[in-house]
Amino acid sequence: MKVPIPLSEIELTAVRAQGAGGQNVNKVSNAVHLRFDVLASSLPEGVKQRLLRRSDHRITRDGVVIIKGQQHRSLEMNRAEALERLQALVDSAAVAPKRRRPTRPTLASKQRRLESKVKRGRLKALRGKVVD
């Protein structure tokens, strides 16, 4: 389920990328820090709760999602990648987990269990001392 995220609620900041340098190493900032405040967003309440309950290292205690995009060499591609990862995270929280319906053992399975217990008990009883 695709949940729309308004761009006005997302804060994007250009930062220096990690890793080895080369030419333009001290001039070009091509990584992106994406910050998204879940509590202040316009997401549906259920999606917000499922997002905040996750034990994801990208979500802070204050309910802010922080994603760093630095896979690509260009700022635009890193920005697109960070937005895609945020969208995937929100979409995964939008899917409500199926409710578990507890099942009961069948009558036949209960009888089989009891018969095997009786059989095991008889076998153990035969292990006693032989009395004439």
Buried (B, 14 or more C-beta within 10 A) or exposed (E): EEBEBEEEBBEBEBBEBEEEEEEEEEEBEBBBBBBBBBEEBEBEEEBBEBBBEEEEEBBEEEBBBBBBBBEBEEBEBBBBBBBEBBBEBBBBBBEEEEEEEEEEEEEEEEEEEEEEEEEEEEEEEEEEEEEE
